[in-house]
Amino acid sequence: MRIAGVERFHVASRNCPTDAAVGAGGEAHYFRIRSEPHHPRNGSEAGSGREAARLARLAARIGYSLARILGDRDLSVGAKRALIEGALATRGAPLEALARAHDAVRFLRAQQFDRIDCFSEYGFGLVSVLSRLFGIPYHEFISHATRYFGEFAFELLAVVPYAYWLHRNGRLQLTQACRDTACLYYFSPRHEELPYQRSYVPVSEYPGVRRRSRRFDPLSFPTQIDTTQWIPPPYRSAFANEIFRWPKDLCIICNKYTPEPSVSGRSSRNFIGLEDLHKLLVVLRERFQVVYVRPREEDIVGDHQPIGEFGDLAMIRTRYRDVLTIQQIHRRHPKLSFNELQMKLFANCRHFVSVLGGFSYLSSYFGGKNIVLAKAGWEVSCNAYDNWFHLFSGTEVFRAATSGQLLQLVHREFAP
């Protein structure tokens, strides 16, 4: 089988993998319309100058492509109109699709293809038009598989629930993600961990978070989740165990210390500082066995936000010896990966304190109560903690806008 892969973007998370698209004995050739969106530096003369030059080059390419389409004697008038309309209906890259529409025609004419593959057909007007013009069936990768190497929170929000929906409907064949993700996709018949670093990758193709907005990749989160093709896996029952039990009930504090570009530039805003952490531990350690989870760089697959250190782990070691860090527990259970250990710990917990970001998502997959310190961010802007965070597992989620509110909620919910 000869496959023509036609893709909007040029990034691994949004493209079909070659081996999955072709299969045994097949052959694939790929045509990609564009790279990821260009983001000039706001207010920068150099950035605005580069953007102007890019737009000028794009305009020239569009003009050349239109001339070739209109002058193509092998295309009917209706086919020419459909090709132009299909390019402009390609969400996420309409102008680039128009600039490369005739190149795509030449690509498909060059060889006899049996099938057109794309990562997702959602909003991909050009691929459906090409399929009709050449009489070649097209197939979207995410109709039976997922592939994502982006941020942890986005993966838990959109990718994992869609993969589990595919699984529940007997359609899931493959999942691909970063290192130490097999536990997230425990239900997958074939999970592959590939050596990619995490980075910012939108999830616009996934059904649960699709929106009718001007931008294909809106820089915000949805106010509601579409649950038609979205089922969070039951992590609590899947990872329940008798290993991580203590005489006291378990309470897990999840923290982070990373820059937050979309919130506060190079600084960290949504984190529990040393003074507030001290206050939390004083309140919680009397009633609970507290486990403190704050990954270091060597613990997890990093992304574009580097992990910093601020003395929290050292403070716990010297002042709160009855409080366990996840690093201490990991040393006692070295056969478990870091994420496997988290899943097993979280499955035995009903009391979480977390911060805006990936931990607020993971903590909400296990039921019980989750108090989230969320000062600012996309989840705050769309009121996610009230609107849809409970959908992950029925967790009661309480948002604290300030450190003071965090302590008040802990006193009210966890220390009556």
C-alpha positions in Angstrom: 0.0 0.0 0.0 1.3 3.4 -0.9 0.4 6.1 1.6 0.3 9.9 1.0 0.6 11.6 4.3 -0.8 15.1 4.2 -0.3 17.1 7.4 -1.0 20.7 8.5 1.9 21.0 11.0 5.5 19.9 11.3 5.7 18.7 14.9 5.7 15.1 16.2 2.7 15.5 18.4 0.5 16.5 15.5 1.7 14.2 12.8 1.2 10.5 12.0 4.1 8.2 12.9 5.4 6.6 9.7 5.3 3.0 10.9 1.8 3.3 12.3 0.5 4.9 9.1 2.1 2.4 6.7 2.1 -1.0 8.4 4.0 -4.0 7.2 5.1 -3.9 3.6 3.8 -0.4 3.0 5.4 2.8 1.8 4.7 6.4 2.8 5.5 9.8 1.4 4.7 12.9 3.4 3.6 16.4 2.4 3.5 19.0 5.2 1.8 22.4 4.8 3.5 24.4 7.5 5.6 24.5 10.6 4.2 25.6 14.0 2.6 29.1 14.2 5.0 31.9 14.2 4.9 34.0 17.4 6.8 37.4 17.0 8.0 39.1 20.2 5.4 41.6 21.2 6.6 45.1 21.0 9.9 44.1 19.5 11.0 45.9 16.4 13.1 42.9 15.4 10.1 40.6 15.9 7.7 42.8 14.0 10.2 43.2 11.2 10.6 39.4 10.9 6.8 39.0 10.9 6.4 41.6 8.1 9.0 39.8 6.1 7.3 36.4 6.7 3.9 37.8 5.6 5.5 39.3 2.5 7.0 36.0 1.5 3.7 34.2 2.2 1.7 36.7 0.1 4.1 36.1 -2.8 3.8 32.3 -2.4 0.0 32.6 -2.4 0.0 34.6 -5.6 2.2 32.1 -7.3 0.0 29.1 -6.1 -3.2 30.8 -7.2 -1.7 31.4 -10.7 -0.7 27.8 -11.0 -4.2 26.6 -9.8 -6.0 28.8 -12.2 -3.7 27.9 -15.1 -3.9 24.1 -14.5 -5.6 22.7 -17.5 -6.2 19.3 -15.9 -8.4 20.9 -13.2 -12.0 21.8 -13.9 -13.4 25.2 -12.9 -15.3 23.4 -10.1 -12.1 21.6 -9.0 -10.2 24.9 -8.9 -12.9 26.5 -6.8 -13.0 23.5 -4.4 -9.3 23.5 -4.0 -9.1 27.2 -3.1 -12.1 26.9 -0.7 -10.7 23.7 0.9 -7.4 25.4 1.5 -9.1 28.4 3.1 -11.2 26.0 5.3 -8.0 24.5 6.7 -8.1 25.7 10.3 -4.8 26.5 11.8 -3.0 27.1 8.5 -5.5 28.5 5.9 -3.0 30.9 4.2 -0.2 28.4 4.2 -2.6 25.8 2.8 -3.5 28.2 0.0 0.2 28.8 -0.7 0.8 25.1 -1.0 -2.4 23.9 -2.5 -1.0 23.3 -6.0 2.1 21.7 -4.6 -0.2 19.2 -2.9 -1.9 18.5 -6.2 1.5 17.9 -7.9 2.5 15.7 -4.9 -0.5 13.4 -5.4 -0.1 13.4 -9.2 3.5 12.3 -9.0 2.7 8.8 -7.7 -0.2 6.3 -7.6 -1.3 6.5 -4.0 -3.8 4.1 -2.3 -4.7 6.2 0.7 -4.2 9.7 2.2 -3.3 9.8 5.8 -3.6 12.8 8.2 -3.3 13.2 11.9 -6.8 14.7 12.2 -9.4 15.6 9.7 -11.0 18.1 12.1 -11.1 21.4 10.3 -8.8 20.1 7.6 -10.6 21.3 4.5 -7.8 20.7 2.1 -7.4 17.0 2.8 -11.0 16.2 2.2 -11.0 18.1 -1.1 -7.8 16.3 -2.3 -9.4 13.0 -1.4 -12.5 13.8 -3.6 -10.4 15.3 -6.5 -8.2 12.2 -6.8 -10.7 9.6 -5.7 -8.4 8.4 -2.9 -9.9 7.5 0.5 -8.4 9.4 3.5 -7.8 8.1 7.0 -7.2 10.1 10.2 -4.7 8.8 12.7 -6.6 9.8 15.8 -9.6 7.8 14.8 -7.8 4.8 16.4 -4.7 6.2 18.2 -3.2 9.0 20.1 0.3 10.6 20.0 1.3 13.4 22.3 4.6 14.8 23.6 3.3 18.1 25.0 2.6 19.4 28.5 1.4 17.0 31.2 -1.7 19.0 32.1 -2.8 19.1 28.4 -2.3 15.4 28.2 -4.5 14.7 31.2 -7.1 17.2 30.0 -7.6 16.1 26.4 -5.5 13.2 25.2 -5.8 10.5 28.0 -9.6 10.8 28.2 -10.0 10.5 24.5 -7.7 7.5 24.4 -9.8 5.9 27.1 -12.9 6.7 25.1 -11.4 4.9 22.1 -10.6 2.0 24.4 -14.1 1.7 25.8 -15.5 1.7 22.3 -13.1 -1.0 21.0 -11.2 1.3 18.7 -7.9 2.0 20.4 -4.9 0.4 18.6 -1.9 2.6 19.7 -0.8 5.3 22.1 2.5 7.1 22.0 3.8 9.5 24.5 7.0 10.5 26.5 9.0 8.4 28.8 7.3 7.1 32.0 3.7 7.3 30.7 2.8 3.6 30.4 0.9 3.9 33.7 -1.2 6.8 32.3 -2.2 4.5 29.4 -2.4 1.2 31.3 -5.5 0.3 29.2 -3.7 0.7 25.9 -3.2 -2.5 23.8 0.1 -1.0 22.5 1.8 1.9 24.3 5.1 3.3 23.1 7.3 5.7 25.0 9.4 7.8 22.7 12.5 9.9 23.6 10.9 13.4 23.2 11.1 16.2 25.7 7.7 17.7 26.6 6.9 21.1 25.2 3.9 23.4 24.6 1.7 21.6 22.0 -2.0 22.6 21.6 -4.6 19.9 21.8 -7.1 21.5 19.4 -7.6 18.3 17.4 -9.0 16.3 20.4 -12.8 16.2 20.7 -13.3 17.1 24.3 -11.7 20.6 24.0 -12.7 21.6 20.5 -14.2 25.1 20.3 -15.8 27.4 17.8 -13.4 30.2 17.9 -11.5 32.3 15.4 -8.2 30.8 16.4 -7.7 27.1 15.8 -5.3 27.0 18.7 -6.8 29.5 21.2 -4.5 30.6 24.0 -7.0 29.7 26.7 -8.9 26.7 28.1 -12.6 25.9 27.4 -15.3 26.9 29.8 -16.9 23.4 29.4 -15.7 20.0 28.3 -17.5 18.0 25.6 -17.9 14.6 27.1 -19.2 12.9 23.9 -15.8 11.3 23.2 -14.2 12.0 26.5 -14.0 9.4 29.4 -11.3 9.8 32.1 -9.8 6.4 33.0 -10.6 5.1 36.6 -7.1 5.5 38.0 -8.2 5.1 41.6 -9.5 1.6 41.1 -6.8 0.7 38.6 -3.9 1.5 41.0 -5.5 0.7 44.3 -3.0 -1.2 46.5 -2.1 -2.2 50.1 1.6 -1.2 49.8 1.2 2.5 50.6 -0.9 2.5 53.8 -0.1 4.2 57.1 -1.8 4.2 60.5 -3.0 7.7 59.8 -5.0 8.7 56.7 -2.9 9.9 53.8 -2.7 13.6 52.7 -0.6 14.5 49.7 0.7 18.0 49.1 1.7 18.6 45.5 3.9 21.5 44.7 6.0 22.9 41.9 8.6 25.6 41.4 8.9 26.6 37.7 8.6 29.7 35.6 5.1 30.3 34.3 5.4 32.2 30.9 1.7 32.5 30.4 1.1 33.9 33.9 4.1 35.7 35.2 6.9 35.5 32.7 10.1 34.1 34.1 8.9 33.9 37.7 6.8 31.3 39.5 3.5 32.5 41.0 1.4 29.3 41.5 3.4 27.5 44.1 3.4 27.0 47.9 6.3 29.0 49.4 8.3 27.9 52.4 6.4 29.9 55.0 3.0 28.7 53.7 4.3 25.1 53.5 5.4 25.3 57.1 1.9 26.5 58.1 0.3 23.7 56.1 2.5 21.0 57.7 1.8 22.2 61.2 -1.9 21.8 60.6 -1.9 18.6 58.6 0.7 16.4 60.2 -1.3 15.9 63.4 -4.1 14.2 61.7 -2.5 12.8 58.5 0.5 11.0 57.2 1.7 13.8 54.9 3.5 12.9 51.7 5.1 15.8 49.9 5.4 15.6 46.1 7.6 18.1 44.4 9.5 16.7 41.5 13.1 17.6 40.8 14.5 17.8 37.2 15.9 14.3 37.5 12.6 12.8 38.5 10.4 13.5 35.5 10.5 14.3 31.8 11.0 18.1 31.6 9.4 20.6 29.3 10.0 24.2 28.3 9.6 25.3 31.9 12.8 24.5 33.9 12.4 23.2 37.5 14.0 25.4 40.2 14.9 24.7 43.8 13.8 26.8 46.8 14.8 24.8 49.9 11.5 23.0 50.5 13.0 19.5 50.5 15.8 20.4 52.8 13.4 22.1 55.2 11.2 19.0 55.4 14.3 16.7 56.0 15.5 18.9 58.9 12.3 20.1 60.5 9.6 17.6 59.7 11.0 14.1 59.9 7.6 12.5 60.1 6.6 14.0 56.7 7.7 11.8 53.8 8.9 13.2 50.5 8.2 11.2 47.3 11.9 11.0 46.8 12.3 9.2 50.1 9.5 6.7 49.2 11.0 6.2 45.7 14.3 5.2 47.2 12.5 2.5 49.1 10.7 1.3 46.0 13.2 1.7 43.1 11.4 -0.8 40.9 8.6 1.6 40.4 8.9 4.5 38.0 8.3 8.0 39.4 4.8 8.2 37.7 3.9 4.6 38.8 4.7 5.6 42.3 2.6 8.7 42.1 -0.4 6.7 40.8 -0.2 4.1 43.6 0.2 6.8 46.2 -2.6 8.9 44.9 -4.9 5.9 44.6 -4.8 5.5 48.4 -5.4 9.2 49.1 -8.6 11.2 49.6 -7.1 14.5 50.7 -5.0 16.5 48.3 -3.4 20.0 48.3 -2.1 21.0 44.9 -1.2 23.9 42.7 -2.3 25.1 39.3 -0.8 23.0 36.6 -0.4 19.3 36.0 -0.7 18.3 39.6 -4.1 19.9 40.0 -5.2 17.6 37.1 -3.6 14.4 38.4 -4.9 15.0 41.9 -8.4 15.4 40.6 -8.4 11.9 38.9 -8.5 10.1 42.3 -11.7 11.3 44.0 -11.8 12.7 47.5 -11.1 16.4 48.0 -8.5 18.6 46.2 -7.7 22.1 47.4 -5.9 23.9 44.6 -3.8 27.0 45.0 -4.5 28.8 41.7 -3.7 32.5 41.7 -3.8 33.1 38.0 -3.7 31.1 34.7 -5.9 29.8 32.0 -7.8 27.5 34.3 -8.7 30.5 36.5 -9.8 32.5 33.5 -12.3 29.9 32.3 -13.3 29.0 35.9 -12.2 25.4 35.3 -12.1 24.4 38.9 -15.8 25.0 39.3 -16.9 24.1 35.8 -15.3 20.8 34.9 -12.5 19.6 37.2 -15.0 17.4 39.0 -15.6 15.5 35.8 -12.2 13.7 36.1 -13.5 11.5 39.0 -16.1 13.3 41.0 -13.5 15.0 43.1 -14.6 17.9 45.2 -12.3 20.7 44.0 -11.8 23.9 46.0 -9.9 26.8 44.4 -7.8 29.0 46.7 -6.9 32.4 45.0 -4.4 33.3 47.7 -2.1 31.6 50.2 -4.5 32.8 53.0 -7.5 31.2 51.3 -5.5 28.0 50.9 -4.9 27.8 54.7 -8.5 28.6 55.4 -9.8 25.9 53.1 -7.3 23.3 54.6 -8.5 24.2 58.1 -12.2 24.0 57.0 -12.0 20.8 54.9 -9.1 18.8 56.4 -8.8 19.7 60.0 -12.3 19.9 61.5 
